[in-house]
Amino acid sequence: MRLACPHCGPRDYSEFRYGGDASKQRPPHGTTGHGTGDLQTWHDFVFLFDNPKGPHLEYWQHVLGCRRWFTLTRNTATNEVGEPK
């Protein structure tokens, strides 16, 4: 599989690190500082996830290149990759 880094161009997927689901909404922080939000909500955000089949918006980092993060759509059934965003 080849991924198109928006900064370096197409590269082999082994140069990248998968960063997770880019469509999940991050929970808000509590009003009194870091780590003070609803702990159950944060637990669910970090540890519970869907395993979708089909097109899926994902975070990727080009660790062996420019080290920048980007999002792209990947079909989890066929590994077809869309253009990075």
PDB file of N, CA, C and O in Angstrom:
ATOM      1  N   MET A   1       0.851  -1.171   0.000  1.00  0.00           N
ATOM      2  CA  MET A   1       0.000   0.000   0.000  1.00  0.00           C
ATOM      3  C   MET A   1       0.899   1.237   0.000  1.00  0.00           C
ATOM      4  O   MET A   1       1.911   1.285   0.699  1.00  0.00           O
ATOM      5  N   ARG A   2       0.513   2.226  -0.791  1.00  0.00           N
ATOM      6  CA  ARG A   2       1.254   3.489  -0.852  1.00  0.00           C
ATOM      7  C   ARG A   2       0.340   4.599  -0.366  1.00  0.00           C
ATOM      8  O   ARG A   2      -0.844   4.647  -0.697  1.00  0.00           O
ATOM      9  N   LEU A   3       0.921   5.494   0.432  1.00  0.00           N
ATOM     10  CA  LEU A   3       0.199   6.658   0.933  1.00  0.00           C
ATOM     11  C   LEU A   3       0.832   7.906   0.332  1.00  0.00           C
ATOM     12  O   LEU A   3       2.051   7.982   0.174  1.00  0.00           O
ATOM     13  N   ALA A   4       0.002   8.871   0.003  1.00  0.00           N
ATOM     14  CA  ALA A   4       0.505  10.118  -0.573  1.00  0.00           C
ATOM     15  C   ALA A   4       0.621  11.159   0.526  1.00  0.00           C
ATOM     16  O   ALA A   4      -0.378  11.744   0.944  1.00  0.00           O
ATOM     17  N   CYS A   5       1.838  11.390   0.990  1.00  0.00           N
ATOM     18  CA  CYS A   5       2.078  12.448   1.966  1.00  0.00           C
ATOM     19  C   CYS A   5       1.838  13.777   1.256  1.00  0.00           C
ATOM     20  O   CYS A   5       2.363  13.984   0.162  1.00  0.00           O
ATOM     21  N   PRO A   6       1.053  14.688   1.853  1.00  0.00           N
ATOM     22  CA  PRO A   6       0.795  15.965   1.180  1.00  0.00           C
ATOM     23  C   PRO A   6       2.043  16.842   1.058  1.00  0.00           C
ATOM     24  O   PRO A   6       2.032  17.830   0.324  1.00  0.00           O
ATOM     25  N   HIS A   7       3.116  16.489   1.768  1.00  0.00           N
ATOM     26  CA  HIS A   7       4.334  17.297   1.735  1.00  0.00           C
ATOM     27  C   HIS A   7       5.472  16.622   0.980  1.00  0.00           C
ATOM     28  O   HIS A   7       6.287  17.301   0.355  1.00  0.00           O
ATOM     29  N   CYS A   8       5.538  15.286   1.032  1.00  0.00           N
ATOM     30  CA  CYS A   8       6.662  14.541   0.433  1.00  0.00           C
ATOM     31  C   CYS A   8       6.279  13.730  -0.805  1.00  0.00           C
ATOM     32  O   CYS A   8       7.156  13.251  -1.523  1.00  0.00           O
ATOM     33  N   GLY A   9       4.978  13.571  -1.061  1.00  0.00           N
ATOM     34  CA  GLY A   9       4.532  12.781  -2.195  1.00  0.00           C
ATOM     35  C   GLY A   9       4.293  11.326  -1.813  1.00  0.00           C
ATOM     36  O   GLY A   9       4.364  10.976  -0.635  1.00  0.00           O
ATOM     37  N   PRO A  10       4.008  10.470  -2.806  1.00  0.00           N
ATOM     38  CA  PRO A  10       3.693   9.060  -2.544  1.00  0.00           C
ATOM     39  C   PRO A  10       4.882   8.301  -1.941  1.00  0.00           C
ATOM     40  O   PRO A  10       6.016   8.431  -2.402  1.00  0.00           O
ATOM     41  N   ARG A  11       4.599   7.511  -0.905  1.00  0.00           N
ATOM     42  CA  ARG A  11       5.617   6.701  -0.233  1.00  0.00           C
ATOM     43  C   ARG A  11       4.986   5.383   0.197  1.00  0.00           C
ATOM     44  O   ARG A  11       3.763   5.260   0.261  1.00  0.00           O
ATOM     45  N   ASP A  12       5.832   4.403   0.492  1.00  0.00           N
ATOM     46  CA  ASP A  12       5.360   3.116   0.994  1.00  0.00           C
ATOM     47  C   ASP A  12       4.757   3.311   2.383  1.00  0.00           C
ATOM     48  O   ASP A  12       5.229   4.142   3.159  1.00  0.00           O
ATOM     49  N   TYR A  13       3.719   2.546   2.692  1.00  0.00           N
ATOM     50  CA  TYR A  13       3.027   2.708   3.971  1.00  0.00           C
ATOM     51  C   TYR A  13       3.923   2.450   5.176  1.00  0.00           C
ATOM     52  O   TYR A  13       3.607   2.904   6.275  1.00  0.00           O
ATOM     53  N   SER A  14       5.027   1.737   5.002  1.00  0.00           N
ATOM     54  CA  SER A  14       5.913   1.435   6.124  1.00  0.00           C
ATOM     55  C   SER A  14       6.609   2.683   6.679  1.00  0.00           C
ATOM     56  O   SER A  14       7.187   2.632   7.765  1.00  0.00           O
ATOM     57  N   GLU A  15       6.561   3.802   5.947  1.00  0.00           N
ATOM     58  CA  GLU A  15       7.144   5.058   6.419  1.00  0.00           C
ATOM     59  C   GLU A  15       6.190   5.826   7.336  1.00  0.00           C
ATOM     60  O   GLU A  15       6.561   6.861   7.889  1.00  0.00           O
ATOM     61  N   PHE A  16       4.963   5.324   7.498  1.00  0.00           N
ATOM     62  CA  PHE A  16       3.922   6.054   8.210  1.00  0.00           C
ATOM     63  C   PHE A  16       3.477   5.317   9.469  1.00  0.00           C
ATOM     64  O   PHE A  16       3.697   4.115   9.619  1.00  0.00           O
ATOM     65  N   ARG A  17       2.853   6.063  10.362  1.00  0.00           N
ATOM     66  CA  ARG A  17       2.241   5.487  11.560  1.00  0.00           C
ATOM     67  C   ARG A  17       0.768   5.859  11.560  1.00  0.00           C
ATOM     68  O   ARG A  17       0.400   7.019  11.380  1.00  0.00           O
ATOM     69  N   TYR A  18      -0.064   4.850  11.766  1.00  0.00           N
ATOM     70  CA  TYR A  18      -1.506   5.058  11.877  1.00  0.00           C
ATOM     71  C   TYR A  18      -1.791   5.782  13.185  1.00  0.00           C
ATOM     72  O   TYR A  18      -1.271   5.401  14.234  1.00  0.00           O
ATOM     73  N   GLY A  19      -2.612   6.819  13.127  1.00  0.00           N
ATOM     74  CA  GLY A  19      -2.883   7.626  14.310  1.00  0.00           C
ATOM     75  C   GLY A  19      -4.295   7.529  14.839  1.00  0.00           C
ATOM     76  O   GLY A  19      -4.630   8.202  15.813  1.00  0.00           O
ATOM     77  N   GLY A  20      -5.132   6.713  14.227  1.00  0.00           N
ATOM     78  CA  GLY A  20      -6.474   6.526  14.759  1.00  0.00           C
ATOM     79  C   GLY A  20      -7.564   7.141  13.896  1.00  0.00           C
ATOM     80  O   GLY A  20      -7.326   7.678  12.814  1.00  0.00           O
ATOM     81  N   ASP A  21      -8.763   7.032  14.432  1.00  0.00           N
ATOM     82  CA  ASP A  21      -9.981   7.487  13.776  1.00  0.00           C
ATOM     83  C   ASP A  21     -10.041   9.010  13.787  1.00  0.00           C
ATOM     84  O   ASP A  21     -10.051   9.623  14.855  1.00  0.00           O
ATOM     85  N   ALA A  22     -10.079   9.616  12.620  1.00  0.00           N
ATOM     86  CA  ALA A  22     -10.123  11.078  12.528  1.00  0.00           C
ATOM     87  C   ALA A  22     -11.545  11.621  12.591  1.00  0.00           C
ATOM     88  O   ALA A  22     -11.744  12.836  12.596  1.00  0.00           O
ATOM     89  N   SER A  23     -12.530  10.738  12.637  1.00  0.00           N
ATOM     90  CA  SER A  23     -13.910  11.217  12.684  1.00  0.00           C
ATOM     91  C   SER A  23     -14.452  11.285  14.106  1.00  0.00           C
ATOM     92  O   SER A  23     -15.534  11.832  14.318  1.00  0.00           O
ATOM     93  N   LYS A  24     -13.726  10.740  15.091  1.00  0.00           N
ATOM     94  CA  LYS A  24     -14.187  10.786  16.483  1.00  0.00           C
ATOM     95  C   LYS A  24     -14.054  12.202  17.034  1.00  0.00           C
ATOM     96  O   LYS A  24     -13.050  12.877  16.811  1.00  0.00           O
ATOM     97  N   GLN A  25     -15.071  12.634  17.748  1.00  0.00           N
ATOM     98  CA  GLN A  25     -15.061  13.959  18.364  1.00  0.00           C
ATOM     99  C   GLN A  25     -14.385  13.878  19.727  1.00  0.00           C
ATOM    100  O   GLN A  25     -14.810  13.112  20.592  1.00  0.00           O
ATOM    101  N   ARG A  26     -13.337  14.663  19.915  1.00  0.00           N
ATOM    102  CA  ARG A  26     -12.599  14.683  21.182  1.00  0.00           C
ATOM    103  C   ARG A  26     -13.469  15.283  22.281  1.00  0.00           C
ATOM    104  O   ARG A  26     -14.100  16.318  22.065  1.00  0.00           O
ATOM    105  N   PRO A  27     -13.518  14.648  23.470  1.00  0.00           N
ATOM    106  CA  PRO A  27     -14.327  15.202  24.565  1.00  0.00           C
ATOM    107  C   PRO A  27     -13.758  16.530  25.060  1.00  0.00           C
ATOM    108  O   PRO A  27     -12.557  16.772  24.938  1.00  0.00           O
ATOM    109  N   PRO A  28     -14.607  17.390  25.615  1.00  0.00           N
ATOM    110  CA  PRO A  28     -14.109  18.662  26.146  1.00  0.00           C
ATOM    111  C   PRO A  28     -13.354  18.452  27.452  1.00  0.00           C
ATOM    112  O   PRO A  28     -13.632  17.510  28.195  1.00  0.00           O
ATOM    113  N   HIS A  29     -12.393  19.339  27.729  1.00  0.00           N
ATOM    114  CA  HIS A  29     -11.696  19.328  29.017  1.00  0.00           C
ATOM    115  C   HIS A  29     -12.632  19.881  30.076  1.00  0.00           C
ATOM    116  O   HIS A  29     -13.576  20.606  29.764  1.00  0.00           O
ATOM    117  N   GLY A  30     -12.370  19.539  31.321  1.00  0.00           N
ATOM    118  CA  GLY A  30     -13.138  20.108  32.428  1.00  0.00           C
ATOM    119  C   GLY A  30     -12.866  21.596  32.561  1.00  0.00           C
ATOM    120  O   GLY A  30     -11.923  22.114  31.962  1.00  0.00           O
ATOM    121  N   THR A  31     -13.667  22.268  33.322  1.00  0.00           N
ATOM    122  CA  THR A  31     -13.535  23.719  33.460  1.00  0.00           C
ATOM    123  C   THR A  31     -12.390  24.124  34.379  1.00  0.00           C
ATOM    124  O   THR A  31     -11.970  25.281  34.363  1.00  0.00           O
ATOM    125  N   THR A  32     -11.872  23.181  35.190  1.00  0.00           N
ATOM    126  CA  THR A  32     -10.810  23.544  36.138  1.00  0.00           C
ATOM    127  C   THR A  32      -9.441  23.033  35.730  1.00  0.00           C
ATOM    128  O   THR A  32      -8.517  23.074  36.543  1.00  0.00           O
ATOM    129  N   GLY A  33      -9.272  22.553  34.504  1.00  0.00           N
ATOM    130  CA  GLY A  33      -7.945  22.154  34.047  1.00  0.00           C
ATOM    131  C   GLY A  33      -7.892  20.763  33.445  1.00  0.00           C
ATOM    132  O   GLY A  33      -8.886  20.038  33.390  1.00  0.00           O
ATOM    133  N   HIS A  34      -6.699  20.420  32.998  1.00  0.00           N
ATOM    134  CA  HIS A  34      -6.466  19.133  32.346  1.00  0.00           C
ATOM    135  C   HIS A  34      -6.757  17.976  33.309  1.00  0.00           C
ATOM    136  O   HIS A  34      -6.373  18.020  34.478  1.00  0.00           O
ATOM    137  N   GLY A  35      -7.436  16.952  32.807  1.00  0.00           N
ATOM    138  CA  GLY A  35      -7.719  15.772  33.615  1.00  0.00           C
ATOM    139  C   GLY A  35      -8.910  15.918  34.541  1.00  0.00           C
ATOM    140  O   GLY A  35      -9.128  15.072  35.409  1.00  0.00           O
ATOM    141  N   THR A  36      -9.691  16.991  34.366  1.00  0.00           N
ATOM    142  CA  THR A  36     -10.818  17.196  35.260  1.00  0.00           C
ATOM    143  C   THR A  36     -12.163  16.962  34.589  1.00  0.00           C
ATOM    144  O   THR A  36     -13.206  17.162  35.212  1.00  0.00           O
ATOM    145  N   GLY A  37     -12.156  16.541  33.329  1.00  0.00           N
ATOM    146  CA  GLY A  37     -13.405  16.270  32.629  1.00  0.00           C
ATOM    147  C   GLY A  37     -14.016  14.965  33.111  1.00  0.00           C
ATOM    148  O   GLY A  37     -13.502  14.331  34.032  1.00  0.00           O
ATOM    149  N   ASP A  38     -15.099  14.573  32.492  1.00  0.00           N
ATOM    150  CA  ASP A  38     -15.773  13.326  32.825  1.00  0.00           C
ATOM    151  C   ASP A  38     -14.876  12.145  32.460  1.00  0.00           C
ATOM    152  O   ASP A  38     -14.616  11.911  31.280  1.00  0.00           O
ATOM    153  N   LEU A  39     -14.408  11.409  33.448  1.00  0.00           N
ATOM    154  CA  LEU A  39     -13.444  10.337  33.215  1.00  0.00           C
ATOM    155  C   LEU A  39     -14.024   9.196  32.385  1.00  0.00           C
ATOM    156  O   LEU A  39     -13.296   8.576  31.610  1.00  0.00           O
ATOM    157  N   GLN A  40     -15.304   8.907  32.528  1.00  0.00           N
ATOM    158  CA  GLN A  40     -15.928   7.839  31.734  1.00  0.00           C
ATOM    159  C   GLN A  40     -15.941   8.220  30.257  1.00  0.00           C
ATOM    160  O   GLN A  40     -15.708   7.375  29.392  1.00  0.00           O
ATOM    161  N   THR A  41     -16.211   9.482  29.970  1.00  0.00           N
ATOM    162  CA  THR A  41     -16.213   9.956  28.581  1.00  0.00           C
ATOM    163  C   THR A  41     -14.816   9.831  27.980  1.00  0.00           C
ATOM    164  O   THR A  41     -14.666   9.392  26.840  1.00  0.00           O
ATOM    165  N   TRP A  42     -13.781  10.221  28.755  1.00  0.00           N
ATOM    166  CA  TRP A  42     -12.413  10.099  28.263  1.00  0.00           C
ATOM    167  C   TRP A  42     -12.010   8.640  28.098  1.00  0.00           C
ATOM    168  O   TRP A  42     -11.333   8.296  27.129  1.00  0.00           O
ATOM    169  N   HIS A  43     -12.409   7.784  29.016  1.00  0.00           N
ATOM    170  CA  HIS A  43     -12.124   6.349  28.894  1.00  0.00           C
ATOM    171  C   HIS A  43     -12.694   5.817  27.592  1.00  0.00           C
ATOM    172  O   HIS A  43     -12.003   5.135  26.836  1.00  0.00           O
ATOM    173  N   ASP A  44     -13.949   6.128  27.333  1.00  0.00           N
ATOM    174  CA  ASP A  44     -14.603   5.655  26.115  1.00  0.00           C
ATOM    175  C   ASP A  44     -13.915   6.193  24.865  1.00  0.00           C
ATOM    176  O   ASP A  44     -13.763   5.466  23.883  1.00  0.00           O
ATOM    177  N   PHE A  45     -13.497   7.459  24.890  1.00  0.00           N
ATOM    178  CA  PHE A  45     -12.825   8.060  23.743  1.00  0.00           C
ATOM    179  C   PHE A  45     -11.501   7.355  23.438  1.00  0.00           C
ATOM    180  O   PHE A  45     -11.188   7.100  22.275  1.00  0.00           O
ATOM    181  N   VAL A  46     -10.731   7.043  24.470  1.00  0.00           N
ATOM    182  CA  VAL A  46      -9.400   6.469  24.288  1.00  0.00           C
ATOM    183  C   VAL A  46      -9.448   4.964  24.002  1.00  0.00           C
ATOM    184  O   VAL A  46      -8.716   4.484  23.137  1.00  0.00           O
ATOM    185  N   PHE A  47     -10.292   4.218  24.708  1.00  0.00           N
ATOM    186  CA  PHE A  47     -10.211   2.763  24.668  1.00  0.00           C
ATOM    187  C   PHE A  47     -11.299   2.066  23.861  1.00  0.00           C
ATOM    188  O   PHE A  47     -11.110   0.911  23.480  1.00  0.00           O
ATOM    189  N   LEU A  48     -12.417   2.705  23.585  1.00  0.00           N
ATOM    190  CA  LEU A  48     -13.498   2.070  22.845  1.00  0.00           C
ATOM    191  C   LEU A  48     -13.549   2.639  21.436  1.00  0.00           C
ATOM    192  O   LEU A  48     -13.507   3.856  21.254  1.00  0.00           O
ATOM    193  N   PHE A  49     -13.638   1.780  20.455  1.00  0.00           N
ATOM    194  CA  PHE A  49     -13.685   2.254  19.083  1.00  0.00           C
ATOM    195  C   PHE A  49     -14.423   1.250  18.212  1.00  0.00           C
ATOM    196  O   PHE A  49     -14.516   0.066  18.533  1.00  0.00           O
ATOM    197  N   ASP A  50     -14.940   1.752  17.107  1.00  0.00           N
ATOM    198  CA  ASP A  50     -15.596   0.906  16.122  1.00  0.00           C
ATOM    199  C   ASP A  50     -14.543   0.330  15.194  1.00  0.00           C
ATOM    200  O   ASP A  50     -13.438   0.863  15.088  1.00  0.00           O
ATOM    201  N   ASN A  51     -14.885  -0.746  14.532  1.00  0.00           N
ATOM    202  CA  ASN A  51     -14.013  -1.346  13.531  1.00  0.00           C
ATOM    203  C   ASN A  51     -14.794  -1.363  12.214  1.00  0.00           C
ATOM    204  O   ASN A  51     -15.292  -2.408  11.795  1.00  0.00           O
ATOM    205  N   PRO A  52     -14.896  -0.193  11.563  1.00  0.00           N
ATOM    206  CA  PRO A  52     -15.767  -0.092  10.390  1.00  0.00           C
ATOM    207  C   PRO A  52     -15.202  -0.820   9.174  1.00  0.00           C
ATOM    208  O   PRO A  52     -13.990  -0.961   9.012  1.00  0.00           O
ATOM    209  N   LYS A  53     -16.109  -1.272   8.336  1.00  0.00           N
ATOM    210  CA  LYS A  53     -15.723  -1.859   7.056  1.00  0.00           C
ATOM    211  C   LYS A  53     -16.156  -0.869   5.984  1.00  0.00           C
ATOM    212  O   LYS A  53     -17.321  -0.475   5.917  1.00  0.00           O
ATOM    213  N   GLY A  54     -15.198  -0.471   5.144  1.00  0.00           N
ATOM    214  CA  GLY A  54     -15.497   0.494   4.101  1.00  0.00           C
ATOM    215  C   GLY A  54     -14.701   1.772   4.298  1.00  0.00           C
ATOM    216  O   GLY A  54     -13.725   1.780   5.048  1.00  0.00           O
ATOM    217  N   PRO A  55     -15.101   2.860   3.633  1.00  0.00           N
ATOM    218  CA  PRO A  55     -14.371   4.119   3.717  1.00  0.00           C
ATOM    219  C   PRO A  55     -14.346   4.664   5.149  1.00  0.00           C
ATOM    220  O   PRO A  55     -15.357   4.652   5.851  1.00  0.00           O
ATOM    221  N   HIS A  56     -13.176   5.138   5.559  1.00  0.00           N
ATOM    222  CA  HIS A  56     -12.967   5.558   6.941  1.00  0.00           C
ATOM    223  C   HIS A  56     -11.937   6.688   6.976  1.00  0.00           C
ATOM    224  O   HIS A  56     -10.875   6.570   6.364  1.00  0.00           O
ATOM    225  N   LEU A  57     -12.236   7.775   7.680  1.00  0.00           N
ATOM    226  CA  LEU A  57     -11.319   8.904   7.804  1.00  0.00           C
ATOM    227  C   LEU A  57     -10.315   8.609   8.913  1.00  0.00           C
ATOM    228  O   LEU A  57     -10.707   8.306  10.040  1.00  0.00           O
ATOM    229  N   GLU A  58      -9.004   8.697   8.595  1.00  0.00           N
ATOM    230  CA  GLU A  58      -7.961   8.295   9.532  1.00  0.00           C
ATOM    231  C   GLU A  58      -6.858   9.352   9.637  1.00  0.00           C
ATOM    232  O   GLU A  58      -6.609  10.110   8.699  1.00  0.00           O
ATOM    233  N   TYR A  59      -6.197   9.381  10.815  1.00  0.00           N
ATOM    234  CA  TYR A  59      -4.988  10.182  11.016  1.00  0.00           C
ATOM    235  C   TYR A  59      -3.776   9.325  10.682  1.00  0.00           C
ATOM    236  O   TYR A  59      -3.734   8.143  11.022  1.00  0.00           O
ATOM    237  N   TRP A  60      -2.777   9.927  10.007  1.00  0.00           N
ATOM    238  CA  TRP A  60      -1.511   9.260   9.721  1.00  0.00           C
ATOM    239  C   TRP A  60      -0.379  10.241   9.954  1.00  0.00           C
ATOM    240  O   TRP A  60      -0.547  11.445   9.761  1.00  0.00           O
ATOM    241  N   GLN A  61       0.791   9.729  10.375  1.00  0.00           N
ATOM    242  CA  GLN A  61       1.977  10.559  10.536  1.00  0.00           C
ATOM    243  C   GLN A  61       3.096   9.983   9.672  1.00  0.00           C
ATOM    244  O   GLN A  61       3.320   8.773   9.662  1.00  0.00           O
ATOM    245  N   HIS A  62       3.788  10.848   8.954  1.00  0.00           N
ATOM    246  CA  HIS A  62       4.912  10.429   8.109  1.00  0.00           C
ATOM    247  C   HIS A  62       6.173  10.407   8.981  1.00  0.00           C
ATOM    248  O   HIS A  62       6.960  11.353   8.963  1.00  0.00           O
ATOM    249  N   VAL A  63       6.357   9.333   9.737  1.00  0.00           N
ATOM    250  CA  VAL A  63       7.429   9.261  10.736  1.00  0.00           C
ATOM    251  C   VAL A  63       8.819   9.155  10.120  1.00  0.00           C
ATOM    252  O   VAL A  63       9.783   9.620  10.728  1.00  0.00           O
ATOM    253  N   LEU A  64       8.955   8.567   8.950  1.00  0.00           N
ATOM    254  CA  LEU A  64      10.273   8.434   8.321  1.00  0.00           C
ATOM    255  C   LEU A  64      10.485   9.477   7.227  1.00  0.00           C
ATOM    256  O   LEU A  64      11.302   9.292   6.324  1.00  0.00           O
ATOM    257  N   GLY A  65       9.746  10.561   7.321  1.00  0.00           N
ATOM    258  CA  GLY A  65       9.870  11.641   6.347  1.00  0.00           C
ATOM    259  C   GLY A  65       9.759  12.974   7.051  1.00  0.00           C
ATOM    260  O   GLY A  65      10.581  13.304   7.906  1.00  0.00           O
ATOM    261  N   CYS A  66       8.742  13.744   6.695  1.00  0.00           N
ATOM    262  CA  CYS A  66       8.575  15.103   7.218  1.00  0.00           C
ATOM    263  C   CYS A  66       8.012  15.134   8.640  1.00  0.00           C
ATOM    264  O   CYS A  66       8.009  16.191   9.272  1.00  0.00           O
ATOM    265  N   ARG A  67       7.539  14.008   9.151  1.00  0.00           N
ATOM    266  CA  ARG A  67       6.981  13.841  10.503  1.00  0.00           C
ATOM    267  C   ARG A  67       5.672  14.601  10.708  1.00  0.00           C
ATOM    268  O   ARG A  67       5.239  14.767  11.848  1.00  0.00           O
ATOM    269  N   ARG A  68       5.045  15.056   9.658  1.00  0.00           N
ATOM    270  CA  ARG A  68       3.788  15.798   9.782  1.00  0.00           C
ATOM    271  C   ARG A  68       2.605  14.845   9.830  1.00  0.00           C
ATOM    272  O   ARG A  68       2.646  13.737   9.296  1.00  0.00           O
ATOM    273  N   TRP A  69       1.552  15.310  10.486  1.00  0.00           N
ATOM    274  CA  TRP A  69       0.289  14.570  10.575  1.00  0.00           C
ATOM    275  C   TRP A  69      -0.646  15.037   9.471  1.00  0.00           C
ATOM    276  O   TRP A  69      -0.622  16.204   9.080  1.00  0.00           O
ATOM    277  N   PHE A  70      -1.478  14.114   8.966  1.00  0.00           N
ATOM    278  CA  PHE A  70      -2.491  14.461   7.986  1.00  0.00           C
ATOM    279  C   PHE A  70      -3.617  13.451   8.085  1.00  0.00           C
ATOM    280  O   PHE A  70      -3.477  12.417   8.738  1.00  0.00           O
ATOM    281  N   THR A  71      -4.729  13.748   7.441  1.00  0.00           N
ATOM    282  CA  THR A  71      -5.857  12.822   7.407  1.00  0.00           C
ATOM    283  C   THR A  71      -6.056  12.345   5.980  1.00  0.00           C
ATOM    284  O   THR A  71      -5.738  13.044   5.018  1.00  0.00           O
ATOM    285  N   LEU A  72      -6.583  11.150   5.870  1.00  0.00           N
ATOM    286  CA  LEU A  72      -6.958  10.614   4.566  1.00  0.00           C
ATOM    287  C   LEU A  72      -8.082   9.622   4.756  1.00  0.00           C
ATOM    288  O   LEU A  72      -8.331   9.142   5.862  1.00  0.00           O
ATOM    289  N   THR A  73      -8.756   9.321   3.664  1.00  0.00           N
ATOM    290  CA  THR A  73      -9.817   8.323   3.683  1.00  0.00           C
ATOM    291  C   THR A  73      -9.251   7.024   3.126  1.00  0.00           C
ATOM    292  O   THR A  73      -8.672   6.993   2.040  1.00  0.00           O
ATOM    293  N   ARG A  74      -9.431   5.941   3.902  1.00  0.00           N
ATOM    294  CA  ARG A  74      -8.964   4.624   3.477  1.00  0.00           C
ATOM    295  C   ARG A  74     -10.119   3.652   3.585  1.00  0.00           C
ATOM    296  O   ARG A  74     -10.838   3.637   4.584  1.00  0.00           O
ATOM    297  N   ASN A  75     -10.295   2.839   2.557  1.00  0.00           N
ATOM    298  CA  ASN A  75     -11.304   1.791   2.592  1.00  0.00           C
ATOM    299  C   ASN A  75     -10.696   0.610   3.337  1.00  0.00           C
ATOM    300  O   ASN A  75      -9.742  -0.001   2.856  1.00  0.00           O
ATOM    301  N   THR A  76     -11.239   0.286   4.503  1.00  0.00           N
ATOM    302  CA  THR A  76     -10.660  -0.761   5.334  1.00  0.00           C
ATOM    303  C   THR A  76     -10.875  -2.162   4.760  1.00  0.00           C
ATOM    304  O   THR A  76     -10.216  -3.109   5.191  1.00  0.00           O
ATOM    305  N   ALA A  77     -11.769  -2.304   3.814  1.00  0.00           N
ATOM    306  CA  ALA A  77     -12.000  -3.618   3.197  1.00  0.00           C
ATOM    307  C   ALA A  77     -11.039  -3.871   2.035  1.00  0.00           C
ATOM    308  O   ALA A  77     -10.635  -5.010   1.802  1.00  0.00           O
ATOM    309  N   THR A  78     -10.671  -2.811   1.305  1.00  0.00           N
ATOM    310  CA  THR A  78      -9.845  -2.988   0.104  1.00  0.00           C
ATOM    311  C   THR A  78      -8.487  -2.289   0.187  1.00  0.00           C
ATOM    312  O   THR A  78      -7.635  -2.492  -0.679  1.00  0.00           O
ATOM    313  N   ASN A  79      -8.278  -1.466   1.221  1.00  0.00           N
ATOM    314  CA  ASN A  79      -7.070  -0.648   1.381  1.00  0.00           C
ATOM    315  C   ASN A  79      -6.900   0.403   0.288  1.00  0.00           C
ATOM    316  O   ASN A  79      -5.795   0.912   0.096  1.00  0.00           O
ATOM    317  N   GLU A  80      -7.964   0.736  -0.427  1.00  0.00           N
ATOM    318  CA  GLU A  80      -7.913   1.848  -1.373  1.00  0.00           C
ATOM    319  C   GLU A  80      -7.790   3.137  -0.578  1.00  0.00           C
ATOM    320  O   GLU A  80      -8.513   3.342   0.397  1.00  0.00           O
ATOM    321  N   VAL A  81      -6.876   4.006  -0.993  1.00  0.00           N
ATOM    322  CA  VAL A  81      -6.587   5.224  -0.255  1.00  0.00           C
ATOM    323  C   VAL A  81      -6.982   6.436  -1.076  1.00  0.00           C
ATOM    324  O   VAL A  81      -6.671   6.530  -2.264  1.00  0.00           O
ATOM    325  N   GLY A  82      -7.685   7.379  -0.415  1.00  0.00           N
ATOM    326  CA  GLY A  82      -8.060   8.627  -1.061  1.00  0.00           C
ATOM    327  C   GLY A  82      -6.953   9.666  -0.909  1.00  0.00           C
ATOM    328  O   GLY A  82      -5.900   9.383  -0.338  1.00  0.00           O
ATOM    329  N   GLU A  83      -7.192  10.837  -1.409  1.00  0.00           N
ATOM    330  CA  GLU A  83      -6.226  11.936  -1.326  1.00  0.00           C
ATOM    331  C   GLU A  83      -6.138  12.438   0.112  1.00  0.00           C
ATOM    332  O   GLU A  83      -7.155  12.503   0.803  1.00  0.00           O
ATOM    333  N   PRO A  84      -4.944  12.793   0.573  1.00  0.00           N
ATOM    334  CA  PRO A  84      -4.793  13.334   1.938  1.00  0.00           C
ATOM    335  C   PRO A  84      -5.424  14.706   2.061  1.00  0.00           C
ATOM    336  O   PRO A  84      -5.581  15.433   1.081  1.00  0.00           O
ATOM    337  N   LYS A  85      -5.782  15.041   3.298  1.00  0.00           N
ATOM    338  CA  LYS A  85      -6.410  16.345   3.565  1.00  0.00           C
ATOM    339  C   LYS A  85      -5.577  17.096   4.567  1.00  0.00           C
ATOM    340  O   LYS A  85      -5.920  18.218   4.938  1.00  0.00           O
TER     341      LYS A  85
END
